[in-house]
Amino acid sequence: MRSGSAVSRVDIVYRDIVAAIEAGAMIAGQRLEPVRAAAMARSVSRETILRAYDKLIAAGMVYAVRGSGFYVGNHSPSAAPVERSVRKRDRSGELDSTLLIHSDHSADFRPGSGTLQHDPASQAELARVVRGVIASGSGLADTYGDPLGYVPLREKLREQLRTGGVVAPMENVMTAHGALAAVNLAVRALLRPGDPVLAEDPCSFMHISALLAQGADILRVPRAPDGPDLNVVAELCSRYRPKMFLLSSQLHNPTGTSISLHKAQRLIEIAAEHDVVLVDDCSYSDLLPPASMSASVPLIKLDRLRCVVHVGGFSRTLGAVMGPGFVVGGEEQMRYIRLYRLASGIGNAILSERALYRMLNEGLYRRRCERLRTRLAADRVAVKQWFSERSMEGSLESGGMFIWQKLGTKVDATVVARRMLSHGYLTAPAEHFSSSAPWRSYMRFNVTTTTRAACEALERCLSDPGK
């Protein structure tokens, strides 16, 4: 369990200068310390100072004069830049699920975060790869590229699928700007307003948002530790004839569980019998520990492009802003998804797709995932040990970045989340993933952002209703 994360040197320089300007210690027109001198005084590189000065220019605090240097702009504390004023917006008391992805809270205050917090070495590795792509010129093409995505990357993904026993035509392997974008493409292409559709309970609030945006009639299926309740699936299919079941076979969000092989095979049989498309969001699958890989596989490996549309993504393993997604399916589904891919925009994520291809092709991605799994395992043990020491029920996840923890039999996780928010901590209570009473006492924890201080704050909020 982490005790906290360090602020970058660039941010330290930036904040120091902003504080000096806002305190009046530096006035409009005053020249900033020359880059070389500032670097020597702070024992940092000149690049660090330049990046901090560039950030100040972007914030409207400083301007540059060619050949002369950097100067304080006509800034006053009352005219704060947009970035700072947005941070000051009063959102106290809000339990908005989107804040788990788009939040101004620092990582140490987001135990419920939906994004994986990467260590500095992993961030530096990705930065080197991106710089290499830019230097080669391949990430700055003057054309939009192939409408279905970067061809070498798609071929590499197709090769990986073939290794797993799935033979997909090249035109049925398509990239997207992220896993959620791929899910949205499938939903928009295959559903019409009013169509009945199955979704797990609990499930990602982004799945529900995608379905609601399309006007679907959502029917919830309870999620058990080994996958969705198949009795409920069969009953709903017989009664309502749903067009689609949107689910996650591996490292389900928020529970972190994976579907068993037996249940996966039976689910495919039910879907085939009732003509239901299974959209399987496997965007967390690369975080699955090796020990769990033999007990669960993505549905596409059992279905072989009949009724499964497989969605993958790399935003967890690479980073939120650099992780492309992809979608694979049979021709019956993909012919419509391809149309919507073209209608949704003609551009591709050229830079991120080429960076991902380079990492896959050079073996960097495989080693990155191995390091991530090792780190997540250690983080998960530390957080679970803290819960165990306080006599909380054990969670049943099969790995990954989330722990779906029951806080207590009579505990309302939403109430606890509001108390935590009053202390500055952003958590993920069950209400973001389900409205069902059985899950009321549960809360999702991200093992990469759950610090000891956050756990101690949680303990205070649980022990004293007034805190």
Buried (B, 14 or more C-beta within 10 A) or exposed (E): BBEEBEEBBBEBBBEEBBEBBBEEEBEEEEEBBEBEEBBEEBEBEEEBBBBBBBBBBEBBBBBBEEEEEBBBBEBEEEEBBEEBEEEEEEBEEEBEBEBBEEBBBEBBBBBBBBBBBBBEEBBEBBEEBBEBBBEEEBBEEEEEBBEBBBBBBBEBBBEEBEEEEBEBEEEBBBBBBBBBBBBBBBBBBBBEEEBBBBBBBBBBBBBBBBBEEBEBBBBBBBBBBBBBBBEBBBEBBEEBEBBBBBBBBBBBBBBBBBBBBEBBEBBBBBBBEBEBBBBBBBBBBBBBBEEBBEEBBBBBBBBBBBBBBBBBBBBBBBBBEBBBBBBBBBEEBBEBBBEBBEEBEEEBBBBBBBBBBBBBEEEBBEEBBEEBBEBBBEBBEBBBEBBEEBEBBEBEBBBBBBBBBBBBEEBBBBBBBBBBBEBEBBBBBBBBBBEEEEBBBBBBBBBBBBBBBBBEBBEBBBEEEEE
